[in-house]
């Protein structure tokens, strides 16, 4: 997925993403955006990492700016619609 593809219509869509080096399936439940970044918040199956369990992921990308004219893909590039 790319930054220009992120919009409110993605909420509720199923995706595949990478969290902690593991490919997981999940559902987009929110859109994240600030001055520099845009992305999606994903609820996915639990991943055990040591004593911690992760169930959500913020998959984001830097927006294009004068300093980064092409933006950057961040971990959003590993997120794809199913």
C-alpha positions in Angstrom: 0.0 0.0 0.0 1.2 3.6 -0.6 0.5 6.8 1.3 -1.7 8.2 -1.5 -4.0 5.1 -1.2 -4.9 5.8 2.5 -8.4 7.0 3.0 -11.4 6.6 5.3 -13.0 4.0 2.9 -10.3 1.5 4.0 -11.8 1.2 7.5 -13.2 -2.4 7.9 -11.1 -3.8 5.0 -9.1 -7.0 5.5 -5.3 -6.7 5.0 -2.1 -8.7 5.2 0.7 -6.9 7.0 4.1 -7.6 8.7 4.4 -7.1 12.5 7.6 -8.1 14.4 8.8 -9.9 11.3 5.7 -12.1 11.1 3.1 -11.8 8.3 -0.4 -11.5 9.9 -3.9 -10.9 8.7 -6.1 -8.2 10.2 -8.7 -5.5 9.7 -8.1 -1.7 9.4 -9.9 0.0 12.3 -8.6 3.6 12.0 -6.7 6.0 9.8 -3.7 7.8 11.3 -2.5 11.2 10.0 -0.3 14.0 11.4 1.9 16.7 9.8 4.6 14.2 8.6 3.0 10.7 8.5 -0.1 8.9 7.2 -1.1 5.3 7.8 -3.6 2.8 9.0 -4.2 1.1 12.4 -4.7 -2.6 12.1 -6.2 -5.2 14.6 -4.7 -8.6 13.9 -4.3 -12.0 15.5 -2.2 -11.9 18.7 1.6 -12.2 18.4 3.6 -13.3 21.4 6.9 -11.4 21.7 8.7 -12.4 24.9 6.3 -11.6 27.8 4.3 -9.2 25.6 1.3 -9.9 23.3 0.6 -7.5 20.4 -2.8 -7.3 18.8 -2.6 -4.0 16.9 -0.2 -2.3 14.5 0.3 1.2 13.1 1.4 0.8 9.5 2.5 4.2 8.2 4.5 6.2 5.7 6.1 9.6 5.6 4.2 12.1 3.5 6.0 13.9 0.6 7.6 17.1 1.7 10.4 19.4 0.5 12.9 17.4 2.5 11.5 14.1 1.2 10.0 14.9 -2.2 8.9 11.2 -2.8 7.9 10.6 0.8 9.0 7.2 2.1 7.2 3.9 2.2 7.8 3.0 5.8 6.2 -0.2 6.9 3.0 0.7 4.9 4.7 -0.9 1.9 4.3 -4.3 3.6 0.5 -3.8 4.0 -1.8 -5.1 1.3 -5.5 -5.4 0.8 -6.8 -9.0 0.7 
